Amino acid sequence: MKALNARVKTSPRTISGLSTSGLLCALLAVPAINIPPLAAAADVLPSTAPYLGEIRRDASGKLIVAPVAATASTSSTPADGATRILRVGPQQATRSIAAAAALARDGDTIEIEAGDYVGDVAVWTQDKLTLRGVGGRVRLIAAGASAEKKAIWVIRGGDITVENIEFTGARVSGRNGAGIRFEKGRLVIRNCRFTDNENGILTGGGDGELDIADSEFGPNGAGDGYSHNLYVGAIKKLRVTGSYFHHARVGHLLKSRAAENHILYNRLTDESGGRASYELEFPNGGIAYVIGNIIQQSATTENPSIISFGAEGYKWPKNELYLINNTLINDRPEGGNFLAVWPGTLSVKAYNNLLLGKRPLNTGIDGEFINNPNVDAASFVLADRHDYRIRRESPLHRTYQYPGVANNGMDLTPTREYVHPAATRPLNTAPTLPGARQTMQPDKTPEG
């Protein structure tokens, strides 16, 4: 065996008849060519792709991009203690509402640019948060999507305000899909619209508070009688002012189980073709201040009564109904009741309600019923068009009677009146008429 370190004799290799040694000599004889070094070419790298944010799942489980550091066009981060504004829109870094919900912090204002947002559902859990449509109406179209299989928006934060937004098309498998499902905290709704949902707003119970102003509800409902334009659970307090409820699909225009209810200066009218059940129901009693509302039952209603109190049993320690200066209209051909109150430990006080219909307000109800006259359509400017201003020549002028105060000392005198659509205006003088309308000022024009 030969040793491993033995020399091996080799011969020069040839390429096409030219030996490698000859080739080397030939290359050395070629003039120099200006070829950049390989190392220099290796230093030129492609540009870095922009960082878009974190990948997260939204309320419906879809993957979304949530920006971590907003750009100048997306938000402004002011000095400590001021409000941070996050902008959402098709030309912004934050393009979806779901991404904004993932990014938002306590104290932020989310400004959503006008337009349609389809299937863009969200859950909001922050505190001191404002969600505002800007530049025109913002329309959230469910299109089969829902947050947590509940609603377009689920809200269970602290203090949250929603302004200038429309919610439409919410449906879920349980037939109780909502434009907003409110589960916890304090929610303020301003100048919003809820249409074609199974429930406009649906709330849970507990210590929550819901405040609605200058908003529209209708038509909503699944058509089963268990879903409503507004369905409020056993929360601490409900306040509704200057809002327009109409055309619930078999359910109620407004149903509330809240401990305390302030239903002030609204229009609840089922109108032509409406099939709502009750126009206003408090199934578990509680305290209800019903002041300055226009409430109308349609000819095609599914229930003979307009207002119902305590039908499912009184569950609150205080049960008080204050029915003050409302205009109540019963268009049901077969007649019906303006008010149905179930027996129990409660107090009822009804002053200055104007009744367009044949039956009296009190049909055997224990309570204080003062100055609740029945009138005909000729008393109004144009009842067929829902213009319930009292004619100037009517003998009803100066027949108003002071309703006094509630058990807690609150003055029951009306201070505003409803203005259609979905607004109120202050009364500059003391009331002089029964009913909801105290002045001859017209409603707003569509442009106004």
PEJOKA-V376411 format. One record per backbone hydrogen bond with DSSP energy under -0.5 kcal/mol. NH is the residue of the N-H (numbers start at 0). CO is the residue of the C=O. Records with the same first field share a line. If there is no record, write none. Layout:
NH: CO / CO
This chain:
5: 2
8: 6
14: 17
17: 14
18: 16
19: 12
22: 18
23: 19
24: 20
25: 21
26: 22
27: 23
28: 24
29: 25 / 26
34: 32
40: 36
41: 37
42: 38 / 39
43: 40
44: 42
51: 49
53: 65
55: 53 / 63
57: 61
60: 57
63: 55
65: 53 / 63
66: 64
69: 67
73: 70
74: 70
75: 84
77: 75
81: 78
84: 75
85: 83 / 108
86: 73 / 84
87: 110
88: 93
91: 88
94: 92
99: 95
100: 96
101: 97
102: 98
103: 99
106: 126
107: 104
108: 83
109: 129
110: 85 / 108
111: 109 / 131
112: 87 / 110
113: 133
114: 136
116: 138
117: 115
118: 140
120: 118
121: 151
123: 153
128: 158
129: 107
130: 160
131: 109 / 129
132: 162
133: 111
137: 163
138: 114 / 136
139: 137 / 165
140: 116 / 138
141: 139 / 167
144: 141
146: 150
147: 58 / 145
148: 145
149: 146
150: 146
151: 177
152: 178
153: 121
154: 180
155: 123 / 153
156: 183
157: 125
159: 157 / 185
160: 128
161: 187
162: 130
163: 189
165: 137
166: 192
167: 139
168: 194
174: 171
177: 149
178: 198 / 199
179: 199
180: 152
181: 179 / 201
182: 154 / 180
183: 154
185: 157
186: 208
187: 159
188: 210
189: 161
190: 212
192: 164
193: 215
194: 166
195: 218
197: 169
198: 176
199: 227
200: 228
201: 179
202: 230
203: 181
205: 233
208: 184
209: 236
210: 186
211: 238
212: 188
213: 240
215: 191
216: 243
217: 193
218: 246
220: 196
221: 197
222: 248
224: 248
228: 251
230: 200
231: 229 / 254
232: 203 / 230
234: 232
235: 207
236: 207
237: 259
238: 209
239: 261
240: 211
241: 263 / 264
243: 214
244: 242 / 266
245: 216
248: 219
249: 247
250: 248
252: 277
253: 278
254: 229
255: 280
256: 231
258: 234
259: 235
260: 286
261: 237
262: 260 / 288
263: 239 / 261
264: 290
266: 242
267: 293
268: 244 / 266
269: 295
273: 270
274: 247
276: 250
278: 305
279: 305
280: 253
281: 307
284: 281
286: 258
287: 285 / 319
288: 260
289: 287 / 321
290: 262 / 288
291: 323
293: 265
294: 292 / 326
295: 267
296: 328
300: 297
301: 275
302: 275
305: 336
306: 337
307: 279
308: 339
309: 281
311: 282
312: 309
314: 283 / 312
315: 283
319: 285
320: 346
321: 287 / 319
322: 320 / 348
323: 289 / 321
324: 350
326: 292
327: 325 / 353
328: 294
329: 355
330: 296 / 328
334: 331
336: 303
339: 306
341: 308
345: 343
346: 318
348: 320
349: 367
350: 322
351: 369
353: 325
354: 352 / 372
355: 327 / 353
356: 354 / 374
362: 360
367: 347
368: 366
369: 349 / 367
374: 354
378: 375
379: 376
380: 388
381: 386
384: 381
385: 382
386: 381
387: 385
390: 378
393: 390
396: 393
397: 431
398: 395 / 431
399: 431
405: 409
408: 405
411: 403
416: 424
418: 422
422: 418
424: 416
426: 414
427: 425
434: 351
437: 435
443: 419
447: 444
